[in-house]
Amino acid sequence: MRSPALLTVPAVKLAADIREGKVTSEQVVGAYIKRIREINPLLNHVVKDRFVQAVVEAQYAWRPWTCRTVGRRWH
């Protein structure tokens, strides 16, 4: 899925796509970071970013998810 397309997908659908391996959490976070960098000069809303930490957290969130769900039933 292309970055601009990710921005229009509802969060519930993105979560399902991440679980199904169609997209990674890192790709989603990256798409939003890119968009924030594009529009923030106009809006001036972001005072201090934590983009690097967000990418690291997205990488971490993806890996344990794949490990946690293998062979596990969710109630």
C-alpha positions in Angstrom: 0.0 0.0 0.0 1.4 3.4 -0.9 2.0 6.0 1.8 -0.7 8.5 0.7 -3.2 5.7 0.6 -2.5 4.7 4.2 -3.6 8.2 5.4 -7.1 7.6 4.1 -7.6 4.1 5.6 -9.7 4.0 8.9 -7.7 2.9 12.0 -9.7 -0.3 12.4 -8.8 -1.3 8.8 -5.2 -0.4 9.3 -5.1 -2.6 12.4 -6.5 -5.5 10.5 -4.1 -5.0 7.7 -1.2 -5.0 10.1 -2.4 -8.2 11.7 -2.8 -9.8 8.3 0.7 -8.7 7.2 -0.5 -6.5 4.4 1.3 -3.5 5.9 3.7 -3.0 8.9 3.2 -0.7 11.8 6.5 0.9 10.7 5.0 1.7 7.3 1.9 3.3 8.8 3.9 5.4 11.3 6.3 6.4 8.5 3.4 7.6 6.3 2.0 9.8 9.1 5.5 11.2 10.0 6.0 12.1 6.3 2.6 13.9 6.2 3.3 15.7 9.5 6.6 16.9 8.1 4.8 18.1 4.9 2.1 20.1 6.6 3.7 21.3 9.9 5.5 24.3 8.4 2.0 25.6 7.4 0.2 24.7 10.7 3.1 25.0 13.2 1.4 22.5 15.5 4.4 20.2 16.3 6.7 21.9 18.8 8.9 18.9 19.6 8.7 15.7 17.6 9.6 12.2 18.7 9.6 10.7 15.2 12.7 8.5 15.8 11.2 7.0 19.0 7.9 6.5 17.2 9.6 4.4 14.4 11.5 2.4 17.0 8.3 1.7 18.9 6.5 0.7 15.7 9.3 -1.7 14.9 9.1 -3.2 18.4 5.3 -3.4 18.3 5.3 -5.4 15.0 7.8 -8.1 16.0 6.2 -9.1 19.3 2.8 -9.1 17.7 3.9 -11.8 15.2 5.4 -13.8 18.0 2.5 -13.4 20.5 -0.2 -14.5 18.1 1.3 -17.7 16.7 -0.8 -20.6 18.0 -2.8 -18.4 20.4 -6.5 -18.1 20.7 -8.0 -14.7 21.5 -11.3 -14.5 23.4 
